């Protein structure tokens, strides 16, 4: 999983759960989560509201 895919996976987790993906999760679990959460958010027209704070949290994680 490359950096862009991992960032998008973290963004989806943030939008659904309000937190980033735990460091201990294996790649297959993350891929399964991406598939499930993409379906969950697909028809949610207000999903973008849940992105608030993601960029800051993701930057802190990378530090």
Secondary structure in CASP SS format (residue, H / E / C, confidence):
PFRMAT SS
TARGET T0000
AUTHOR 0000-0000-0000
METHOD secondary structure of the structure
MODEL  1
X C 1.00
X C 1.00
X H 1.00
X H 1.00
X H 1.00
X H 1.00
X H 1.00
X H 1.00
X H 1.00
X H 1.00
X H 1.00
X H 1.00
X H 1.00
X H 1.00
X H 1.00
X H 1.00
X H 1.00
X C 1.00
X C 1.00
X C 1.00
X C 1.00
X C 1.00
X C 1.00
X C 1.00
X C 1.00
X C 1.00
X H 1.00
X H 1.00
X H 1.00
X H 1.00
X H 1.00
X H 1.00
X H 1.00
X H 1.00
X H 1.00
X H 1.00
X H 1.00
X H 1.00
X H 1.00
X H 1.00
X H 1.00
X H 1.00
X C 1.00
X C 1.00
X C 1.00
X C 1.00
X H 1.00
X H 1.00
X H 1.00
X H 1.00
X H 1.00
X C 1.00
X C 1.00
X H 1.00
X H 1.00
X H 1.00
X H 1.00
X H 1.00
X H 1.00
X H 1.00
X H 1.00
X H 1.00
X C 1.00
END
